């Protein structure tokens, strides 16, 4: 068992799945919406990046490979705004919004996935290599271009998002909604406007994750199903509403997935992952850093 390879794989998975989990946590803590349309948002962003690359190739235009990342982020943000318009703005002030929101986002996910299947067909699509074919070897640890690019771009985008949330007015509004939605609305923070920012932001995170994972698993209508499960699992494990908890849970489950795949086989990853999640939730029912229950109930 090569510890170096396992460590690199664990960090890569933690970065990619952590972005999804942080997006789910931010959406829940600020809007009270459990967004189960992440599978559609993920696949939509992947197909958006692939389609624009296909158009450029047909027109004999050279699209810079790194531009694929930006296209994926923008397509993910667009899908987030679509989900916000359909599943948040019309019903956020209606009774039993949490359950209504879950049903609405599941419906969007199912309809959107079938729409992608109808338009693009069932065959998987491949994106061009974004980061090249180079590799770095140091101390027995080999970093390939895709691995280093995935880790670097994930950390850069997450850092930019967190910095924006701490320093900009709109980011402070989102943080206020995360701390106490009722008090935030009393001081004039618009719930619908904030919802647009939140969904665009978290959709962009899903879009980047889609492009990064598509380098390995390709683009397909149902490509977002497994990332959705893992993102929700990590968010629950870390504690809904806690960004720090989502990061910790992403690292733990990333290590679990890398170790399981390297020792007993990838087919056992979900089994060991859910066993670990159950163990954590039994010990910490609110998750590793879940502190939001009373604030959201208020």
Phi and psi in degrees as a GROMACS rama.xvg file:
@    title "Ramachandran Plot"
@    xaxis  label "Phi"
@    yaxis  label "Psi"
@TYPE xy
-87.5873  109.879  UNK-2
-63.3994  -37.4474  UNK-3
-62.2664  -46.2288  UNK-4
-63.0919  -42.5294  UNK-5
-62.6808  -42.0472  UNK-6
-63.7336  -42.8611  UNK-7
-65.7441  -44.8817  UNK-8
-63.228  -40.9055  UNK-9
-62.9222  -42.7586  UNK-10
-66.339  -40.3022  UNK-11
-62.1355  -48.2616  UNK-12
-63.6374  -39.7655  UNK-13
-62.6263  -40.2122  UNK-14
-65.3406  -46.1317  UNK-15
-71.8255  -51.2642  UNK-16
-69.7424  -28.3232  UNK-17
-63.2401  -35.6458  UNK-18
-61.8772  -42.5175  UNK-19
-64.3279  -44.1738  UNK-20
-65.4779  -40.2766  UNK-21
-64.4097  -39.6154  UNK-22
-61.8505  -43.2124  UNK-23
-64.4921  -41.4717  UNK-24
-65.5857  -43.6041  UNK-25
-64.4433  -41.3304  UNK-26
-62.4345  -43.8954  UNK-27
-67.9569  -47.5075  UNK-28
-69.7632  -30.2169  UNK-29
-92.8611  -36.0192  UNK-30
-111.483  -14.9093  UNK-31
74.1692  17.9438  UNK-32
-107.513  121.733  UNK-33
-87.0055  99.7733  UNK-34
-82.4885  101.32  UNK-35
-97.0032  14.5329  UNK-36
-96.1876  14.416  UNK-37
-63.2402  -30.7574  UNK-38
-60.7227  -45.0226  UNK-39
-66.119  -44.0023  UNK-40
-60.2686  -41.3141  UNK-41
-62.1258  -50.8678  UNK-42
-66.8665  -37.797  UNK-43
-61.5112  -43.4099  UNK-44
-65.0769  -41.7142  UNK-45
-62.7034  -44.0489  UNK-46
-69.0456  -34.4643  UNK-47
-61.5947  -44.8993  UNK-48
-63.7314  -41.4019  UNK-49
-66.3868  -42.8603  UNK-50
-64.059  -43.1286  UNK-51
-66.9175  -37.4621  UNK-52
-62.6417  -39.3983  UNK-53
-65.8891  -41.7423  UNK-54
-62.3745  -43.0181  UNK-55
-64.4228  -39.2582  UNK-56
-65.6925  -40.8276  UNK-57
-64.6417  -31.9198  UNK-58
-90.2464  6.74803  UNK-59
58.7862  39.0831  UNK-60
-105.365  141.04  UNK-61
-93.0378  106.245  UNK-62
-89.9393  122.375  UNK-63
-55.6105  131.552  UNK-64
-56.0407  -37.3751  UNK-65
-66.2584  -23.8563  UNK-66
-62.5803  -23.5443  UNK-67
-60.4599  -35.9137  UNK-68
-61.7362  -47.2808  UNK-69
-63.6915  -38.8587  UNK-70
-64.3713  -42.711  UNK-71
-60.7532  -42.3892  UNK-72
-63.4022  -44.5557  UNK-73
-65.2293  -41.5089  UNK-74
-65.5599  -38.936  UNK-75
-63.3945  -40.822  UNK-76
-63.7048  -39.4461  UNK-77
-62.6527  -43.3354  UNK-78
-63.7886  -37.7514  UNK-79
-62.3454  -41.4894  UNK-80
-64.5783  -36.4817  UNK-81
-63.3227  -45.0683  UNK-82
-62.7587  -39.9165  UNK-83
-61.8509  -43.686  UNK-84
-66.4664  -30.8788  UNK-85
-96.8922  -32.9031  UNK-86
-117.487  -4.35401  UNK-87
-120.837  -57.741  UNK-88
-58.1164  -43.155  UNK-89
-70.8703  -22.1223  UNK-90
-128.176  4.64097  UNK-91
-65.1213  -24.6227  UNK-92
-102.792  13.2495  UNK-93
-91.6374  155.924  UNK-94
-59.9713  148.828  UNK-95
55.4298  46.0318  UNK-96
-62.5991  -37.4115  UNK-97
-58.269  -47.0107  UNK-98
-69.375  -40.7197  UNK-99
-60.3977  -41.9535  UNK-100
-64.4226  -40.382  UNK-101
-62.0746  -45.0994  UNK-102
-64.2167  -42.6894  UNK-103
-64.3336  -43.4122  UNK-104
-70.7947  -33.9014  UNK-105
-63.1728  -42.4887  UNK-106
-62.2043  -42.7473  UNK-107
-61.8808  -41.893  UNK-108
-62.1888  -46.3545  UNK-109
-66.9946  -46.8451  UNK-110
-66.3705  -43.5872  UNK-111
-64.2477  -40.9049  UNK-112
-64.0976  -42.6798  UNK-113
-66.1703  -34.4488  UNK-114
-64.2534  -42.047  UNK-115
-64.5047  -38.9082  UNK-116
-63.7424  -41.2408  UNK-117
-66.4065  -41.2068  UNK-118
-80.7651  -44.0553  UNK-119
-98.3861  -15.6611  UNK-120
84.0757  170.619  UNK-121
-80.4781  -14.1254  UNK-122
-71.8002  137.339  UNK-123
-71.3126  146.939  UNK-124
-111.255  149.13  UNK-125
-112.002  138.524  UNK-126
-92.6939  153.206  UNK-127
-67.6084  157.442  UNK-128
-62.6531  125.64  UNK-129
-88.4168  -42.7939  UNK-130
-103.381  3.25463  UNK-131
91.2437  -160.991  UNK-132
-125.221  11.5837  UNK-133
-75.7374  167.911  UNK-134
-151.354  156.257  UNK-135
-121.666  132.601  UNK-136
-122.145  127.226  UNK-137
-149.616  123.735  UNK-138
61.3637  31.563  UNK-139
84.1564  -3.37048  UNK-140
-101.326  126.958  UNK-141
-107.859  122.938  UNK-142
-106.891  113.846  UNK-143
-80.0529  169.181  UNK-144
-61.5007  -44.736  UNK-145
-64.0844  -41.2436  UNK-146
-65.7374  -50.2861  UNK-147
-63.1363  -40.0383  UNK-148
-65.7169  -40.724  UNK-149
-64.1016  -46.1127  UNK-150
-64.0211  -47.3079  UNK-151
-64.2305  -47.0856  UNK-152
-67.8113  -35.8687  UNK-153
-64.1812  -46.56  UNK-154
-65.1366  -40.0296  UNK-155
-63.6598  -46.0339  UNK-156
-67.3989  -43.3989  UNK-157
-62.76  -41.3669  UNK-158
-61.9423  -41.6102  UNK-159
-64.7235  -40.3548  UNK-160
-64.5579  -47.143  UNK-161
-65.5485  -38.6995  UNK-162
-64.7617  -41.3423  UNK-163
-63.5072  -38.97  UNK-164
-68.6374  -26.5787  UNK-165
-88.0269  -25.2404  UNK-166
-112.569  -22.691  UNK-167
-95.6451  159.241  UNK-168
-65.6055  -44.2846  UNK-169
-64.296  -38.6926  UNK-170
-63.2577  -39.3102  UNK-171
-65.8765  -34.1187  UNK-172
-64.246  -41.3504  UNK-173
-63.8308  -42.4045  UNK-174
-64.0214  -37.2993  UNK-175
-64.3404  -39.7796  UNK-176
-64.5438  -35.8047  UNK-177
-67.3875  -36.5064  UNK-178
-75.1749  -47.1756  UNK-179
-158.202  96.4862  UNK-180
-59.9635  -38.5857  UNK-181
-66.3599  -46.5433  UNK-182
-65.3306  -36.4507  UNK-183
-63.21  -40.7342  UNK-184
-68.0621  -30.9415  UNK-185
-68.2968  -29.1612  UNK-186
-93.7758  11.9444  UNK-187
97.0979  13.0644  UNK-188
-80.8501  119.568  UNK-189
-71.4868  122.838  UNK-190
-67.8185  -44.5824  UNK-191
-68.0678  -43.2163  UNK-192
-63.6405  -42.8034  UNK-193
-63.4796  -36.9064  UNK-194
-59.7544  -39.0023  UNK-195
-62.3748  -43.6763  UNK-196
-64.9632  -42.9738  UNK-197
-63.5994  -46.2043  UNK-198
-70.2448  -35.4173  UNK-199
-66.6409  -41.318  UNK-200
-63.5397  -51.0294  UNK-201
-70.3426  -30.5683  UNK-202
-65.5028  -37.4394  UNK-203
-62.6003  -39.7436  UNK-204
-62.0506  -42.8854  UNK-205
-64.4136  -36.3284  UNK-206
-64.8885  -41.6576  UNK-207
-64.6583  -43.224  UNK-208
-60.4544  -37.7864  UNK-209
-63.1133  -45.4162  UNK-210
-65.7644  -41.0568  UNK-211
-66.0357  -44.9476  UNK-212
-71.2716  -27.919  UNK-213
-68.4469  -16.7864  UNK-214
-64.468  -25.2009  UNK-215
-108  -43.7941  UNK-216
-104.842  1.07737  UNK-217
68.4293  177.376  UNK-218
-108.061  129.179  UNK-219
-150.071  161.559  UNK-220
-58.7432  -31.9787  UNK-221
-104.886  18.4243  UNK-222
-66.1948  -22.7649  UNK-223
-85.7458  -3.35771  UNK-224
-65.2817  -51.7764  UNK-225
-66.4471  -44.9964  UNK-226
-58.8203  -34.9319  UNK-227
-61.9054  -47.8525  UNK-228
-59.5637  -45.4863  UNK-229
-70.4678  -37.3301  UNK-230
-64.192  -45.6662  UNK-231
-64.4972  -41.4888  UNK-232
-61.4848  -44.2838  UNK-233
-67.0637  -40.5294  UNK-234
-62.239  -43.117  UNK-235
-66.4746  -40.2514  UNK-236
-66.522  -39.7803  UNK-237
-77.6299  -23.4024  UNK-238
108.231  111.445  UNK-239
-57.2501  128.833  UNK-240
100.915  -8.6359  UNK-241
-111.53  114.173  UNK-242
-68.418  -43.1102  UNK-243
-61.6887  -41.2706  UNK-244
-63.8168  -38.5207  UNK-245
-64.0917  -38.9195  UNK-246
-64.6535  -46.0969  UNK-247
-62.0114  -45.3161  UNK-248
-64.6299  -37.3603  UNK-249
-63.1194  -40.3329  UNK-250
-66.1551  -44.9155  UNK-251
-62.134  -47.9715  UNK-252
-74.6948  -27.5837  UNK-253
-64.7924  -43.0373  UNK-254
-62.807  -43.0951  UNK-255
-59.8994  -44.9763  UNK-256
-65.4203  -43.2623  UNK-257
-65.6678  -42.5989  UNK-258
-67.6333  -42.8781  UNK-259
-62.9971  -46.0254  UNK-260
-63.0967  -34.1205  UNK-261
-81.2742  -23.9504  UNK-262
-103.288  -52.0818  UNK-263
-115.531  -7.89511  UNK-264
117.918  147.11  UNK-265
-65.1856  -21.9251  UNK-266
-69.0364  -13.9053  UNK-267
-101.429  6.11274  UNK-268
-62.7093  -49.98  UNK-269
-63.9075  -35.0171  UNK-270
-62.8523  -51.6206  UNK-271
-68.2749  -32.8659  UNK-272
-64.9203  -47.1936  UNK-273
-70.0643  -32.0739  UNK-274
-62.9545  -41.224  UNK-275
-66.6812  -41.3628  UNK-276
-62.3084  -43.7905  UNK-277
-60.565  -43.0557  UNK-278
-62.1569  -42.3472  UNK-279
-66.3553  -42.7121  UNK-280
-69.7649  -31.2595  UNK-281
-63.7395  -41.2537  UNK-282
-77.5464  -41.1387  UNK-283
-124.932  87.3174  UNK-284
-57.1831  -30.357  UNK-285
-88.0005  1.72325  UNK-286
96.6253  178.231  UNK-287
-60.3767  -41.3732  UNK-288
-134.856  29.7227  UNK-289
-73.0653  118.381  UNK-290
-132.579  13.0271  UNK-291
-93.1259  -9.88441  UNK-292
-53.8374  -51.8151  UNK-293
-67.5341  -37.6259  UNK-294
-63.6811  -43.6144  UNK-295
-71.3472  -35.7882  UNK-296
-66.5229  -30.4878  UNK-297
